[in-house]
Amino acid sequence: MAAAYAAEKDPRVRALVLLAAYPTESADLSSGGLLVLSALGDNDLIVDEGVWQGARARLPSDTEYLLIEGGNHAGFGDYGPQPGDGEASITPAQQQAATIESVTALLENL
């Protein structure tokens, strides 16, 4: 939903962070100067990696991609295990710390 809103070109939206998410086919963000971070855990079995890879064409060419080794889908939040997700080999706190570091770097570029 955040990508769909950002695609409306609201001038107040200058950056977008996608955590184990991607824009839908109707949300083309490939032009317009939006700063984007797209993060995914390498043990995420919820996000279809093929669809996630395909969505890259709808993101700006300078999108920052973060693949968190040992991370999974649920590690971005604090709601416990998610059925169908891969097993994380790092703690949620470690995954969230890596995410925070990348989000902070993105925001420093605004």
Biopython code that builds the backbone (N, CA, C, O; Angstrom):
import numpy as np
from Bio.PDB.StructureBuilder import StructureBuilder

atoms = [
    (1, "MET", "N", (0.823, -1.192, 0.000)),
    (1, "MET", "CA", (0.000, 0.000, 0.000)),
    (1, "MET", "C", (0.867, 1.256, 0.000)),
    (1, "MET", "O", (0.521, 2.250, -0.638)),
    (2, "ALA", "N", (1.988, 1.214, 0.711)),
    (2, "ALA", "CA", (2.865, 2.383, 0.736)),
    (2, "ALA", "C", (3.417, 2.669, -0.653)),
    (2, "ALA", "O", (3.526, 3.830, -1.049)),
    (3, "ALA", "N", (3.763, 1.628, -1.392)),
    (3, "ALA", "CA", (4.266, 1.816, -2.755)),
    (3, "ALA", "C", (3.182, 2.389, -3.653)),
    (3, "ALA", "O", (3.475, 3.236, -4.496)),
    (4, "ALA", "N", (1.951, 1.956, -3.496)),
    (4, "ALA", "CA", (0.846, 2.483, -4.299)),
    (4, "ALA", "C", (0.643, 3.968, -4.002)),
    (4, "ALA", "O", (0.420, 4.761, -4.916)),
    (5, "TYR", "N", (0.720, 4.341, -2.725)),
    (5, "TYR", "CA", (0.586, 5.747, -2.371)),
    (5, "TYR", "C", (1.749, 6.554, -2.945)),
    (5, "TYR", "O", (1.539, 7.636, -3.493)),
    (6, "ALA", "N", (2.965, 6.042, -2.824)),
    (6, "ALA", "CA", (4.143, 6.740, -3.344)),
    (6, "ALA", "C", (4.055, 6.914, -4.855)),
    (6, "ALA", "O", (4.545, 7.909, -5.391)),
    (7, "ALA", "N", (3.445, 5.971, -5.542)),
    (7, "ALA", "CA", (3.308, 6.041, -6.999)),
    (7, "ALA", "C", (2.388, 7.180, -7.435)),
    (7, "ALA", "O", (2.411, 7.583, -8.598)),
    (8, "GLU", "N", (1.576, 7.701, -6.510)),
    (8, "GLU", "CA", (0.686, 8.820, -6.834)),
    (8, "GLU", "C", (1.443, 10.134, -6.966)),
    (8, "GLU", "O", (0.857, 11.164, -7.300)),
    (9, "LYS", "N", (2.749, 10.099, -6.702)),
    (9, "LYS", "CA", (3.649, 11.253, -6.873)),
    (9, "LYS", "C", (3.321, 12.423, -5.944)),
    (9, "LYS", "O", (3.457, 13.583, -6.334)),
    (10, "ASP", "N", (2.898, 12.127, -4.746)),
    (10, "ASP", "CA", (2.695, 13.162, -3.735)),
    (10, "ASP", "C", (4.075, 13.775, -3.443)),
    (10, "ASP", "O", (4.984, 13.045, -3.046)),
    (11, "PRO", "N", (4.258, 15.076, -3.625)),
    (11, "PRO", "CA", (5.581, 15.678, -3.440)),
    (11, "PRO", "C", (6.105, 15.592, -2.003)),
    (11, "PRO", "O", (7.298, 15.787, -1.769)),
    (12, "ARG", "N", (5.231, 15.303, -1.052)),
    (12, "ARG", "CA", (5.682, 15.144, 0.330)),
    (12, "ARG", "C", (6.396, 13.813, 0.535)),
    (12, "ARG", "O", (7.148, 13.660, 1.497)),
    (13, "VAL", "N", (6.171, 12.849, -0.356)),
    (13, "VAL", "CA", (6.805, 11.531, -0.244)),
    (13, "VAL", "C", (8.121, 11.578, -1.005)),
    (13, "VAL", "O", (8.147, 11.692, -2.230)),
    (14, "ARG", "N", (9.216, 11.487, -0.251)),
    (14, "ARG", "CA", (10.537, 11.577, -0.869)),
    (14, "ARG", "C", (11.330, 10.286, -0.745)),
    (14, "ARG", "O", (12.355, 10.117, -1.405)),
    (15, "ALA", "N", (10.858, 9.377, 0.097)),
    (15, "ALA", "CA", (11.557, 8.109, 0.292)),
    (15, "ALA", "C", (10.538, 7.023, 0.620)),
    (15, "ALA", "O", (9.442, 7.298, 1.108)),
    (16, "LEU", "N", (10.929, 5.792, 0.341)),
    (16, "LEU", "CA", (10.065, 4.644, 0.600)),
    (16, "LEU", "C", (10.930, 3.502, 1.107)),
    (16, "LEU", "O", (11.979, 3.203, 0.535)),
    (17, "VAL", "N", (10.488, 2.870, 2.176)),
    (17, "VAL", "CA", (11.168, 1.692, 2.717)),
    (17, "VAL", "C", (10.225, 0.510, 2.572)),
    (17, "VAL", "O", (9.100, 0.529, 3.071)),
    (18, "LEU", "N", (10.694, -0.510, 1.887)),
    (18, "LEU", "CA", (9.915, -1.735, 1.682)),
    (18, "LEU", "C", (10.568, -2.857, 2.475)),
    (18, "LEU", "O", (11.693, -3.260, 2.177)),
    (19, "LEU", "N", (9.873, -3.354, 3.474)),
    (19, "LEU", "CA", (10.383, -4.452, 4.301)),
    (19, "LEU", "C", (9.658, -5.715, 3.889)),
    (19, "LEU", "O", (8.481, -5.899, 4.200)),
    (20, "ALA", "N", (10.372, -6.588, 3.184)),
    (20, "ALA", "CA", (9.791, -7.831, 2.672)),
    (20, "ALA", "C", (8.525, -7.529, 1.884)),
    (20, "ALA", "O", (7.503, -8.196, 2.042)),
    (21, "ALA", "N", (8.610, -6.521, 1.040)),
    (21, "ALA", "CA", (7.458, -6.077, 0.253)),
    (21, "ALA", "C", (7.956, -5.548, -1.092)),
    (21, "ALA", "O", (9.155, -5.356, -1.294)),
    (22, "TYR", "N", (7.031, -5.321, -1.989)),
    (22, "TYR", "CA", (7.373, -4.833, -3.319)),
    (22, "TYR", "C", (6.150, -4.133, -3.895)),
    (22, "TYR", "O", (5.029, -4.377, -3.450)),
    (23, "PRO", "N", (6.359, -3.254, -4.893)),
    (23, "PRO", "CA", (5.217, -2.570, -5.483)),
    (23, "PRO", "C", (4.385, -3.521, -6.338)),
    (23, "PRO", "O", (4.913, -4.440, -6.964)),
    (24, "THR", "N", (3.095, -3.285, -6.353)),
    (24, "THR", "CA", (2.218, -4.060, -7.220)),
    (24, "THR", "C", (2.481, -3.660, -8.667)),
    (24, "THR", "O", (3.196, -2.693, -8.930)),
    (25, "GLU", "N", (1.906, -4.401, -9.593)),
    (25, "GLU", "CA", (2.106, -4.107, -11.017)),
    (25, "GLU", "C", (1.589, -2.730, -11.398)),
    (25, "GLU", "O", (2.069, -2.144, -12.369)),
    (26, "SER", "N", (0.626, -2.201, -10.663)),
    (26, "SER", "CA", (0.067, -0.884, -10.985)),
    (26, "SER", "C", (0.839, 0.262, -10.335)),
    (26, "SER", "O", (0.517, 1.425, -10.578)),
    (27, "ALA", "N", (1.831, -0.030, -9.530)),
    (27, "ALA", "CA", (2.599, 1.009, -8.832)),
    (27, "ALA", "C", (4.010, 1.085, -9.406)),
    (27, "ALA", "O", (4.931, 0.438, -8.907)),
    (28, "ASP", "N", (4.166, 1.884, -10.463)),
    (28, "ASP", "CA", (5.470, 2.034, -11.103)),
    (28, "ASP", "C", (6.189, 3.229, -10.489)),
    (28, "ASP", "O", (5.770, 4.375, -10.650)),
    (29, "LEU", "N", (7.266, 2.943, -9.788)),
    (29, "LEU", "CA", (8.054, 3.971, -9.122)),
    (29, "LEU", "C", (9.398, 4.177, -9.811)),
    (29, "LEU", "O", (10.287, 4.817, -9.250)),
    (30, "SER", "N", (9.556, 3.645, -11.015)),
    (30, "SER", "CA", (10.856, 3.632, -11.681)),
    (30, "SER", "C", (11.352, 5.014, -12.080)),
    (30, "SER", "O", (12.542, 5.183, -12.344)),
    (31, "SER", "N", (10.473, 6.001, -12.129)),
    (31, "SER", "CA", (10.916, 7.368, -12.419)),
    (31, "SER", "C", (10.348, 8.294, -11.359)),
    (31, "SER", "O", (9.347, 7.977, -10.717)),
    (32, "GLY", "N", (10.978, 9.415, -11.184)),
    (32, "GLY", "CA", (10.426, 10.382, -10.249)),
    (32, "GLY", "C", (11.338, 10.761, -9.111)),
    (32, "GLY", "O", (10.974, 11.628, -8.317)),
    (33, "GLY", "N", (12.502, 10.163, -8.987)),
    (33, "GLY", "CA", (13.474, 10.587, -8.000)),
    (33, "GLY", "C", (13.226, 10.144, -6.572)),
    (33, "GLY", "O", (13.816, 10.703, -5.647)),
    (34, "LEU", "N", (12.391, 9.180, -6.373)),
    (34, "LEU", "CA", (12.109, 8.667, -5.033)),
    (34, "LEU", "C", (13.294, 7.834, -4.537)),
    (34, "LEU", "O", (13.815, 6.996, -5.273)),
    (35, "LEU", "N", (13.717, 8.063, -3.295)),
    (35, "LEU", "CA", (14.738, 7.211, -2.680)),
    (35, "LEU", "C", (14.042, 5.971, -2.141)),
    (35, "LEU", "O", (13.042, 6.080, -1.431)),
    (36, "VAL", "N", (14.563, 4.786, -2.472)),
    (36, "VAL", "CA", (13.906, 3.543, -2.063)),
    (36, "VAL", "C", (14.920, 2.578, -1.462)),
    (36, "VAL", "O", (16.015, 2.388, -1.991)),
    (37, "LEU", "N", (14.531, 1.977, -0.351)),
    (37, "LEU", "CA", (15.250, 0.862, 0.258)),
    (37, "LEU", "C", (14.319, -0.333, 0.224)),
    (37, "LEU", "O", (13.175, -0.245, 0.669)),
    (38, "SER", "N", (14.800, -1.451, -0.301)),
    (38, "SER", "CA", (14.029, -2.688, -0.342)),
    (38, "SER", "C", (14.810, -3.753, 0.418)),
    (38, "SER", "O", (15.885, -4.169, -0.014)),
    (39, "ALA", "N", (14.267, -4.192, 1.546)),
    (39, "ALA", "CA", (14.958, -5.147, 2.417)),
    (39, "ALA", "C", (14.218, -6.484, 2.446)),
    (39, "ALA", "O", (12.988, -6.542, 2.430)),
    (40, "LEU", "N", (15.008, -7.550, 2.488)),
    (40, "LEU", "CA", (14.457, -8.902, 2.515)),
    (40, "LEU", "C", (15.407, -9.795, 3.296)),
    (40, "LEU", "O", (16.625, -9.681, 3.158)),
    (41, "GLY", "N", (14.862, -10.674, 4.109)),
    (41, "GLY", "CA", (15.683, -11.671, 4.790)),
    (41, "GLY", "C", (15.938, -12.839, 3.851)),
    (41, "GLY", "O", (15.047, -13.233, 3.100)),
    (42, "ASP", "N", (17.140, -13.396, 3.883)),
    (42, "ASP", "CA", (17.438, -14.482, 2.942)),
    (42, "ASP", "C", (16.753, -15.801, 3.298)),
    (42, "ASP", "O", (16.802, -16.750, 2.516)),
    (43, "ASN", "N", (16.118, -15.871, 4.466)),
    (43, "ASN", "CA", (15.333, -17.050, 4.843)),
    (43, "ASN", "C", (13.829, -16.766, 4.801)),
    (43, "ASN", "O", (13.036, -17.512, 5.376)),
    (44, "ASP", "N", (13.446, -15.696, 4.124)),
    (44, "ASP", "CA", (12.034, -15.328, 4.004)),
    (44, "ASP", "C", (11.360, -16.267, 3.015)),
    (44, "ASP", "O", (11.698, -16.276, 1.831)),
    (45, "LEU", "N", (10.414, -17.053, 3.497)),
    (45, "LEU", "CA", (9.667, -17.964, 2.626)),
    (45, "LEU", "C", (8.241, -17.478, 2.387)),
    (45, "LEU", "O", (7.443, -18.176, 1.760)),
    (46, "ILE", "N", (7.918, -16.284, 2.884)),
    (46, "ILE", "CA", (6.595, -15.706, 2.664)),
    (46, "ILE", "C", (6.571, -14.948, 1.336)),
    (46, "ILE", "O", (5.656, -15.125, 0.532)),
    (47, "VAL", "N", (7.572, -14.111, 1.115)),
    (47, "VAL", "CA", (7.664, -13.346, -0.126)),
    (47, "VAL", "C", (8.111, -14.276, -1.250)),
    (47, "VAL", "O", (9.095, -15.002, -1.111)),
    (48, "ASP", "N", (7.394, -14.249, -2.347)),
    (48, "ASP", "CA", (7.774, -15.014, -3.535)),
    (48, "ASP", "C", (8.966, -14.302, -4.164)),
    (48, "ASP", "O", (8.823, -13.202, -4.697)),
    (49, "GLU", "N", (10.141, -14.927, -4.104)),
    (49, "GLU", "CA", (11.359, -14.270, -4.578)),
    (49, "GLU", "C", (11.280, -13.912, -6.058)),
    (49, "GLU", "O", (11.816, -12.881, -6.463)),
    (50, "GLY", "N", (10.636, -14.723, -6.865)),
    (50, "GLY", "CA", (10.485, -14.411, -8.282)),
    (50, "GLY", "C", (9.670, -13.149, -8.503)),
    (50, "GLY", "O", (10.014, -12.326, -9.352)),
    (51, "VAL", "N", (8.593, -12.991, -7.747)),
    (51, "VAL", "CA", (7.762, -11.792, -7.846)),
    (51, "VAL", "C", (8.547, -10.585, -7.325)),
    (51, "VAL", "O", (8.497, -9.504, -7.913)),
    (52, "TRP", "N", (9.269, -10.776, -6.223)),
    (52, "TRP", "CA", (10.087, -9.708, -5.642)),
    (52, "TRP", "C", (11.138, -9.255, -6.653)),
    (52, "TRP", "O", (11.344, -8.056, -6.844)),
    (53, "GLN", "N", (11.802, -10.215, -7.301)),
    (53, "GLN", "CA", (12.803, -9.879, -8.319)),
    (53, "GLN", "C", (12.148, -9.157, -9.495)),
    (53, "GLN", "O", (12.695, -8.175, -9.997)),
    (54, "GLY", "N", (10.997, -9.626, -9.934)),
    (54, "GLY", "CA", (10.287, -9.009, -11.052)),
    (54, "GLY", "C", (9.862, -7.585, -10.768)),
    (54, "GLY", "O", (9.774, -6.761, -11.678)),
    (55, "ALA", "N", (9.599, -7.296, -9.506)),
    (55, "ALA", "CA", (9.157, -5.951, -9.126)),
    (55, "ALA", "C", (10.284, -4.927, -9.216)),
    (55, "ALA", "O", (10.024, -3.724, -9.178)),
    (56, "ARG", "N", (11.515, -5.377, -9.333)),
    (56, "ARG", "CA", (12.649, -4.443, -9.437)),
    (56, "ARG", "C", (12.486, -3.484, -10.606)),
    (56, "ARG", "O", (12.940, -2.342, -10.541)),
    (57, "ALA", "N", (11.844, -3.938, -11.670)),
    (57, "ALA", "CA", (11.651, -3.084, -12.844)),
    (57, "ALA", "C", (10.744, -1.894, -12.532)),
    (57, "ALA", "O", (10.756, -0.899, -13.257)),
    (58, "ARG", "N", (9.962, -1.991, -11.463)),
    (58, "ARG", "CA", (9.052, -0.906, -11.091)),
    (58, "ARG", "C", (9.637, -0.003, -10.009)),
    (58, "ARG", "O", (8.957, 0.888, -9.499)),
    (59, "LEU", "N", (10.897, -0.236, -9.665)),
    (59, "LEU", "CA", (11.582, 0.588, -8.674)),
    (59, "LEU", "C", (12.666, 1.407, -9.355)),
    (59, "LEU", "O", (13.136, 1.031, -10.429)),
    (60, "PRO", "N", (13.074, 2.524, -8.751)),
    (60, "PRO", "CA", (14.130, 3.340, -9.355)),
    (60, "PRO", "C", (15.422, 2.531, -9.532)),
    (60, "PRO", "O", (15.703, 1.612, -8.762)),
    (61, "SER", "N", (16.183, 2.882, -10.539)),
    (61, "SER", "CA", (17.419, 2.140, -10.824)),
    (61, "SER", "C", (18.435, 2.238, -9.693)),
    (61, "SER", "O", (19.300, 1.373, -9.558)),
    (62, "ASP", "N", (18.334, 3.293, -8.876)),
    (62, "ASP", "CA", (19.279, 3.444, -7.765)),
    (62, "ASP", "C", (18.718, 2.940, -6.431)),
    (62, "ASP", "O", (19.216, 3.304, -5.365)),
    (63, "THR", "N", (17.687, 2.108, -6.497)),
    (63, "THR", "CA", (17.127, 1.508, -5.278)),
    (63, "THR", "C", (18.217, 0.770, -4.523)),
    (63, "THR", "O", (19.027, 0.057, -5.114)),
    (64, "GLU", "N", (18.227, 0.948, -3.224)),
    (64, "GLU", "CA", (19.170, 0.237, -2.359)),
    (64, "GLU", "C", (18.511, -1.081, -1.950)),
    (64, "GLU", "O", (17.409, -1.088, -1.402)),
    (65, "TYR", "N", (19.194, -2.190, -2.221)),
    (65, "TYR", "CA", (18.680, -3.511, -1.853)),
    (65, "TYR", "C", (19.480, -4.041, -0.676)),
    (65, "TYR", "O", (20.711, -4.021, -0.682)),
    (66, "LEU", "N", (18.769, -4.512, 0.323)),
    (66, "LEU", "CA", (19.385, -5.067, 1.520)),
    (66, "LEU", "C", (18.894, -6.499, 1.676)),
    (66, "LEU", "O", (17.706, -6.731, 1.900)),
    (67, "LEU", "N", (19.802, -7.456, 1.559)),
    (67, "LEU", "CA", (19.479, -8.857, 1.816)),
    (67, "LEU", "C", (20.117, -9.208, 3.151)),
    (67, "LEU", "O", (21.341, -9.229, 3.278)),
    (68, "ILE", "N", (19.300, -9.478, 4.121)),
    (68, "ILE", "CA", (19.786, -9.731, 5.479)),
    (68, "ILE", "C", (20.035, -11.218, 5.659)),
    (68, "ILE", "O", (19.107, -12.027, 5.678)),
    (69, "GLU", "N", (21.316, -11.560, 5.792)),
    (69, "GLU", "CA", (21.692, -12.966, 5.994)),
    (69, "GLU", "C", (21.130, -13.468, 7.313)),
    (69, "GLU", "O", (21.324, -12.857, 8.364)),
    (70, "GLY", "N", (20.437, -14.582, 7.238)),
    (70, "GLY", "CA", (19.855, -15.191, 8.429)),
    (70, "GLY", "C", (18.505, -14.637, 8.822)),
    (70, "GLY", "O", (17.877, -15.135, 9.756)),
    (71, "GLY", "N", (18.047, -13.603, 8.114)),
    (71, "GLY", "CA", (16.756, -12.996, 8.437)),
    (71, "GLY", "C", (15.599, -13.718, 7.770)),
    (71, "GLY", "O", (15.784, -14.432, 6.785)),
    (72, "ASN", "N", (14.421, -13.530, 8.306)),
    (72, "ASN", "CA", (13.207, -14.093, 7.696)),
    (72, "ASN", "C", (12.129, -13.013, 7.638)),
    (72, "ASN", "O", (12.406, -11.847, 7.918)),
    (73, "HIS", "N", (10.933, -13.384, 7.285)),
    (73, "HIS", "CA", (9.839, -12.418, 7.133)),
    (73, "HIS", "C", (9.445, -11.821, 8.487)),
    (73, "HIS", "O", (9.341, -10.602, 8.626)),
    (74, "ALA", "N", (9.234, -12.665, 9.458)),
    (74, "ALA", "CA", (8.748, -12.215, 10.762)),
    (74, "ALA", "C", (9.784, -11.385, 11.513)),
    (74, "ALA", "O", (9.428, -10.639, 12.426)),
    (75, "GLY", "N", (11.049, -11.501, 11.147)),
    (75, "GLY", "CA", (12.103, -10.778, 11.853)),
    (75, "GLY", "C", (12.047, -9.272, 11.707)),
    (75, "GLY", "O", (12.704, -8.553, 12.460)),
    (76, "PHE", "N", (11.269, -8.780, 10.744)),
    (76, "PHE", "CA", (11.110, -7.338, 10.609)),
    (76, "PHE", "C", (10.144, -6.783, 11.649)),
    (76, "PHE", "O", (10.123, -5.579, 11.906)),
    (77, "GLY", "N", (9.355, -7.652, 12.236)),
    (77, "GLY", "CA", (8.364, -7.216, 13.213)),
    (77, "GLY", "C", (8.626, -7.812, 14.571)),
    (77, "GLY", "O", (9.724, -8.289, 14.856)),
    (78, "ASP", "N", (7.610, -7.782, 15.403)),
    (78, "ASP", "CA", (7.713, -8.312, 16.767)),
    (78, "ASP", "C", (6.420, -9.042, 17.103)),
    (78, "ASP", "O", (5.763, -8.757, 18.104)),
    (79, "TYR", "N", (6.075, -9.994, 16.235)),
    (79, "TYR", "CA", (4.811, -10.711, 16.422)),
    (79, "TYR", "C", (5.002, -12.224, 16.492)),
    (79, "TYR", "O", (4.026, -12.973, 16.452)),
    (80, "GLY", "N", (6.238, -12.674, 16.595)),
    (80, "GLY", "CA", (6.510, -14.091, 16.714)),
    (80, "GLY", "C", (6.574, -14.785, 15.370)),
    (80, "GLY", "O", (6.507, -14.135, 14.326)),
    (81, "PRO", "N", (6.702, -16.098, 15.389)),
    (81, "PRO", "CA", (6.823, -16.862, 14.142)),
    (81, "PRO", "C", (5.583, -16.713, 13.267)),
    (81, "PRO", "O", (4.469, -16.538, 13.761)),
    (82, "GLN", "N", (5.802, -16.785, 11.971)),
    (82, "GLN", "CA", (4.702, -16.714, 11.012)),
    (82, "GLN", "C", (4.630, -18.045, 10.278)),
    (82, "GLN", "O", (5.642, -18.523, 9.765)),
    (83, "PRO", "N", (3.451, -18.647, 10.220)),
    (83, "PRO", "CA", (3.322, -19.923, 9.522)),
    (83, "PRO", "C", (3.822, -19.819, 8.076)),
    (83, "PRO", "O", (3.474, -18.886, 7.353)),
    (84, "GLY", "N", (4.635, -20.783, 7.674)),
    (84, "GLY", "CA", (5.154, -20.832, 6.320)),
    (84, "GLY", "C", (6.459, -20.079, 6.116)),
    (84, "GLY", "O", (7.064, -20.165, 5.047)),
    (85, "ASP", "N", (6.898, -19.344, 7.127)),
    (85, "ASP", "CA", (8.133, -18.575, 7.024)),
    (85, "ASP", "C", (9.330, -19.493, 7.229)),
    (85, "ASP", "O", (9.209, -20.563, 7.825)),
    (86, "GLY", "N", (10.477, -19.070, 6.732)),
    (86, "GLY", "CA", (11.716, -19.813, 6.956)),
    (86, "GLY", "C", (12.222, -19.600, 8.370)),
    (86, "GLY", "O", (11.788, -18.686, 9.072)),
    (87, "GLU", "N", (13.131, -20.444, 8.769)),
    (87, "GLU", "CA", (13.719, -20.359, 10.097)),
    (87, "GLU", "C", (14.837, -19.315, 10.086)),
    (87, "GLU", "O", (15.756, -19.401, 9.272)),
    (88, "ALA", "N", (14.763, -18.348, 10.968)),
    (88, "ALA", "CA", (15.806, -17.329, 11.069)),
    (88, "ALA", "C", (17.011, -17.893, 11.812)),
    (88, "ALA", "O", (16.863, -18.671, 12.754)),
    (89, "SER", "N", (18.196, -17.496, 11.383)),
    (89, "SER", "CA", (19.408, -17.893, 12.106)),
    (89, "SER", "C", (20.004, -16.707, 12.858)),
    (89, "SER", "O", (21.083, -16.809, 13.442)),
    (90, "ILE", "N", (19.288, -15.575, 12.837)),
    (90, "ILE", "CA", (19.639, -14.421, 13.651)),
    (90, "ILE", "C", (18.393, -14.039, 14.443)),
    (90, "ILE", "O", (17.283, -14.466, 14.124)),
    (91, "THR", "N", (18.593, -13.240, 15.466)),
    (91, "THR", "CA", (17.444, -12.827, 16.278)),
    (91, "THR", "C", (16.690, -11.696, 15.576)),
    (91, "THR", "O", (17.253, -11.001, 14.730)),
    (92, "PRO", "N", (15.408, -11.513, 15.932)),
    (92, "PRO", "CA", (14.700, -10.354, 15.395)),
    (92, "PRO", "C", (15.435, -9.044, 15.696)),
    (92, "PRO", "O", (15.456, -8.139, 14.862)),
    (93, "ALA", "N", (16.036, -8.944, 16.884)),
    (93, "ALA", "CA", (16.766, -7.720, 17.243)),
    (93, "ALA", "C", (17.938, -7.489, 16.285)),
    (93, "ALA", "O", (18.202, -6.350, 15.899)),
    (94, "GLN", "N", (18.628, -8.538, 15.905)),
    (94, "GLN", "CA", (19.738, -8.395, 14.954)),
    (94, "GLN", "C", (19.222, -7.979, 13.579)),
    (94, "GLN", "O", (19.820, -7.129, 12.918)),
    (95, "GLN", "N", (18.129, -8.569, 13.157)),
    (95, "GLN", "CA", (17.547, -8.217, 11.859)),
    (95, "GLN", "C", (17.059, -6.773, 11.884)),
    (95, "GLN", "O", (17.254, -6.028, 10.923)),
    (96, "GLN", "N", (16.437, -6.390, 12.960)),
    (96, "GLN", "CA", (15.931, -5.028, 13.059)),
    (96, "GLN", "C", (17.067, -4.017, 13.143)),
    (96, "GLN", "O", (16.937, -2.910, 12.620)),
    (97, "ALA", "N", (18.176, -4.368, 13.786)),
    (97, "ALA", "CA", (19.328, -3.462, 13.864)),
    (97, "ALA", "C", (19.925, -3.229, 12.475)),
    (97, "ALA", "O", (20.283, -2.101, 12.133)),
    (98, "ALA", "N", (20.030, -4.284, 11.681)),
    (98, "ALA", "CA", (20.532, -4.141, 10.310)),
    (98, "ALA", "C", (19.584, -3.275, 9.483)),
    (98, "ALA", "O", (20.022, -2.469, 8.662)),
    (99, "THR", "N", (18.290, -3.449, 9.709)),
    (99, "THR", "CA", (17.290, -2.656, 8.996)),
    (99, "THR", "C", (17.387, -1.189, 9.398)),
    (99, "THR", "O", (17.381, -0.308, 8.539)),
    (100, "ILE", "N", (17.475, -0.929, 10.680)),
    (100, "ILE", "CA", (17.570, 0.444, 11.181)),
    (100, "ILE", "C", (18.793, 1.143, 10.610)),
    (100, "ILE", "O", (18.721, 2.311, 10.229)),
    (101, "GLU", "N", (19.899, 0.444, 10.548)),
    (101, "GLU", "CA", (21.132, 1.027, 10.000)),
    (101, "GLU", "C", (20.919, 1.466, 8.548)),
    (101, "GLU", "O", (21.337, 2.557, 8.161)),
    (102, "SER", "N", (20.275, 0.623, 7.754)),
    (102, "SER", "CA", (20.039, 0.947, 6.342)),
    (102, "SER", "C", (18.986, 2.044, 6.175)),
    (102, "SER", "O", (19.118, 2.900, 5.300)),
    (103, "VAL", "N", (17.959, 2.023, 6.996)),
    (103, "VAL", "CA", (16.935, 3.070, 6.917)),
    (103, "VAL", "C", (17.546, 4.421, 7.300)),
    (103, "VAL", "O", (17.274, 5.434, 6.655)),
    (104, "THR", "N", (18.366, 4.430, 8.343)),
    (104, "THR", "CA", (19.027, 5.663, 8.770)),
    (104, "THR", "C", (19.899, 6.225, 7.646)),
    (104, "THR", "O", (19.885, 7.429, 7.390)),
    (105, "ALA", "N", (20.651, 5.359, 6.982)),
    (105, "ALA", "CA", (21.505, 5.805, 5.874)),
    (105, "ALA", "C", (20.652, 6.386, 4.737)),
    (105, "ALA", "O", (21.025, 7.394, 4.136)),
    (106, "LEU", "N", (19.518, 5.755, 4.444)),
    (106, "LEU", "CA", (18.632, 6.270, 3.404)),
    (106, "LEU", "C", (18.122, 7.662, 3.782)),
    (106, "LEU", "O", (18.150, 8.580, 2.963)),
    (107, "LEU", "N", (17.662, 7.812, 5.013)),
    (107, "LEU", "CA", (17.103, 9.088, 5.448)),
    (107, "LEU", "C", (18.155, 10.201, 5.492)),
    (107, "LEU", "O", (17.828, 11.372, 5.302)),
    (108, "GLU", "N", (19.401, 9.838, 5.740)),
    (108, "GLU", "CA", (20.475, 10.840, 5.737)),
    (108, "GLU", "C", (20.697, 11.410, 4.342)),
    (108, "GLU", "O", (21.301, 12.473, 4.203)),
    (109, "ASN", "N", (20.219, 10.724, 3.307)),
    (109, "ASN", "CA", (20.370, 11.197, 1.934)),
    (109, "ASN", "C", (19.223, 12.102, 1.493)),
    (109, "ASN", "O", (19.214, 12.568, 0.353)),
    (110, "LEU", "N", (18.271, 12.355, 2.361)),
    (110, "LEU", "CA", (17.156, 13.251, 1.996)),
    (110, "LEU", "C", (17.600, 14.710, 2.024)),
    (110, "LEU", "O", (16.801, 15.604, 1.746)),
]
sb = StructureBuilder()
sb.init_structure("model")
sb.init_model(0)
sb.init_chain("A")
sb.init_seg("    ")
for serial, (resi, resn, name, xyz) in enumerate(atoms, 1):
    if name == "N":
        sb.init_residue(resn, " ", resi, " ")
    sb.init_atom(name, np.array(xyz, "f"), 0.0, 1.0, " ", f" {name:<3s}", serial, name[0])
structure = sb.get_structure()
